[in-house]
Each structure stands twice: as structure tokens, then as C-alpha cells.
Amino acid sequence: MSLNENLDRVVARHQELEALMSSADPPSAEDFAKLSKEYADLTPVVEAINEINKAKDEALDLASMIADADSDAEMKAMAEQEFTELNETIPALEKRLQVMLLPKDAADAKNAILEVRAGTGGDEAGLFAADLFRMYQRYAESKRWKFELMSLSETGIGGYKEAFAVISGRGVFARLKFESGVHRVQRVPETESGGRIHTSAATVAVMPEAEEVDIKIEEKDLRIDVFRASGPGGQSVNTTDSAVRITHLPSGIVVSQQDEKSQHKNKAKAMRVLRSRLYDAERQKVDDERAATRKSQVGSGDRSERIRTYNYPERRITDHRINLTLHKLDSVLNGDLEELIDQLSAEDQARRLAELS
């Protein structure tokens, strides 16, 4: 199907949806909600198509005026200027439309589960993991998203062994999905008397939060163990068996939760994480199959891939996937991630557009 045929199909479907929703025999409430969502999704695409068609029609009219020997000289000069501007505008409008027509990631609109874990580097890795976790919390605050702490395991010196949160809001996963991977830090630890730069790392995983309809989990596939919660150093912090460990037997995925005093709440939290990990694993399997035919992939989601380096002495941050270096480390760690995320999203769009051509 050619691009023009595809655009005609989009416009026709938009008109069909409008007719269905305003029909004398209205659909059920459930069907109406589905039709409304599809209509709302197609509306900006149709508006973009109309904008391009209008610009092309204007260009044709201007071309006729320019070619007309009887046209007033002053009017012809104005027409030539407008014609030049339109010829520069139309390709940009067409590219924007192409991006809108790219296949949507069904998970983009979902909330996200954020996992940050200390990697190699001992105590320094734990401190860096805490810095990263706070960075995402500040970014969420700047976007007016809800940042819900799920679980936190501290090192006892201000660092984090691992930390989990659910980030809720509009388009959360779409903005954060390129953050998964190994983040590396280069800095002089406070405990380093010789002033030597140490390198350590933390692993970030961002998963779409799955709903029950997204992934079905059978009770028979679960082993649930309960135990007493423990704090730093292993000391017991509870007198009841409120902590929960859930093992998904087919996949071997294990999720533990102990932050709540209620066993029921810990189980509910653990199931949220388990459901999202299983959903993410299914998505990853599909992505890996697609990636096998790609030369490059911006957001591979490979947890072992080193994606970014934070260099404290030079106050710079480098994203290795797109060879982008910014000398604004302090503001990035304070939650100013927009430039990085915009560049990663743009690179991903460019790659997907190239694959379609």
C-alpha cells in the first residue's frame, strides 16, 4: 500500500468513526469508549494530513500565479517568496506526519516500574545507585508524575543496594524506556585520601507496569514464602512474618517485598513487580527477534549494556549509544533529563523511519 493510499485510509476511518459515534443507534458504552479513543488517536494525524494538503494546494496556486505572464510584478515577487517558504515547510510537515504514522509501542502510555541496583564498585556503587534513584525522582517531580517508593535496601552509609519505585503519569514509559542499562560513574570517593578517580556502576531497569489483563499468572505457577523483615546488617525489624517472597516457577523470577508491615500489602506489591517483569520479558523476547535484523537499536533494553558515563571531575555526562556528551552533570543529576531523553527519542524515530524507507 502506497503512502497516499494509507493516508486516504486513515482519513476514511476517521470519518467512519465520527459517523458511528454520532449515529442515531449509538454503540454500547464500552464500544463508544473504544471508538472515542481510536478517534482521538487519529484526529492529530488527520489534522496533519489536512495541513499538508492545504500547503500543497497553496503551492500550486502560487506556482500558477508565478507562471502567469500577466501577474503584477509586486504580487509575483510576494508569491515567489511564499512559494519558497512553503517548499521548505512541506518536507518538515511530511516528516512530522511520518513520525506520527510510525507503529506505536503499546506500552508507551503505561506507568513504569523503576529498578536501580548497585553494581561493581562496593560502597561507591551503592552511593551512585542512590544518586541515580534521586535523579529519577527529581525528574518525575519536574514532570508532575507520581513517584511511589516500592522497596528500598540501604547500605547503611547513605547508599542503596537496590531501590524500586512505580512512576505514574502521562507517557511515563515512553519517556523513560531508554534508561535501562548500565550507568557508569567516574569520581573521587570521599574516602579516597590519594585523590584517585574510581570507576563504579549501577544498573537501571525501566519496565512498563503491567495490568492483570496484560499478563495472566496462574496460582499453580507460584511459590509464596513468608519470613520476617530485616534491616541493614540483618537485624530483624519486625516480630511477624510479614515479608513475602514470590517465585514464578516457569520463569524462575523471584520477587521479594518487606517494606510494609502487612503481609497482604507486601504480597500485592510483589505481584505488581512480578507481573511487570513477566510482561517486560515477553516484550524483550519480541524486541530481540526484531533486533536480529537491525544494524543498530537505540533502546535495546539490554541490562548489561553500558549506556552512559557520569564523569564528576569534568562535570560531563556521555550517552554512548548516540555519542552525545553534555557538560551539565549537576543539572542532569538534579533531574534535568529532558535534553538527553529528547535526543534518544529523536534517534529512535530516525532509525525507525530509515527502516521504513
BELURUR-V902570 format. One record per pair of residues at least 6 apart in sequence whose C-alpha atoms are under 6 Angstrom apart, sorted by the first residue. I is the first residue (numbers start at 0). J is the second residue. D is the distance in whole Angstrom. If there is no record, write none. Layout:
I/J/D  I/J/D
This chain:
10/45/6  58/82/6  61/78/6  65/75/5  107/170/6  107/172/5  107/173/4  108/170/5  109/172/6  109/207/6  110/166/6  110/167/5  110/171/5  110/172/6  110/207/6  110/208/5  111/165/6  111/166/5  111/172/5  111/206/5  111/207/4  111/208/5  112/164/6  112/165/5  112/205/6  112/206/5  112/208/6  113/163/6  113/164/5  113/204/6  113/205/5  114/162/6  114/163/5  114/203/6  114/204/5  115/161/6  115/162/5  115/202/6  115/203/5  116/160/6  116/161/4  116/201/6  116/202/5  117/124/5  117/125/5  117/128/5  117/160/5  117/201/4  118/124/6  118/200/5  118/201/5  119/199/5  119/200/5  120/199/4  124/199/5  124/200/6  125/158/4  125/159/5  125/160/6  126/158/4  128/159/6  128/201/6  129/158/5  129/159/5  134/332/5  134/333/6  134/334/5  137/334/5  138/334/4  144/167/6  144/168/5  145/166/6  145/167/5  146/166/5  147/164/5  147/165/5  148/164/4  149/163/5  149/164/5  150/162/6  150/163/5  150/258/6  151/162/4  152/159/6  152/160/5  152/161/5  153/159/4  153/160/6  154/160/6  172/207/6  176/205/6  177/298/5  179/203/5  179/204/4  179/205/6  179/300/5  180/202/6  180/203/5  180/301/6  180/302/4  180/303/6  180/304/5  180/306/6  181/201/6  181/202/5  181/303/6  181/304/6  181/305/4  181/306/6  182/200/6  182/201/5  182/307/5  183/199/6  183/200/4  183/308/5  184/198/6  184/199/5  184/200/6  184/308/6  184/309/5  184/310/6  185/197/6  185/198/5  185/310/5  186/196/5  186/197/6  186/311/5  187/194/6  187/195/6  187/196/4  187/197/6  206/279/6  208/275/5  209/274/6  209/275/5  220/247/6  220/248/5  221/246/6  221/247/5  221/248/6  222/245/6  222/246/5  223/244/6  223/245/5  224/243/6  224/244/5  225/240/6  225/242/6  225/243/5  226/240/4  226/242/5  227/239/6  227/240/4  227/241/6  227/242/6  228/236/6  228/237/6  228/242/5  228/257/6  229/235/4  229/236/5  230/236/6  241/260/6  241/261/6  241/262/4  242/256/6  242/257/4  243/255/6  243/256/5  243/266/6  244/254/6  244/255/4  245/253/6  245/254/5  246/252/6  246/253/4  254/269/6  256/265/5  256/269/6  257/265/6  259/265/6  297/347/6  306/318/6  306/319/5  307/317/6  307/318/4  307/319/6  308/316/6  308/317/5  309/316/5  314/326/6  314/328/5  315/325/6  315/326/4  315/327/6  315/328/5  316/324/6  316/325/5  316/328/6  317/323/6  317/324/4
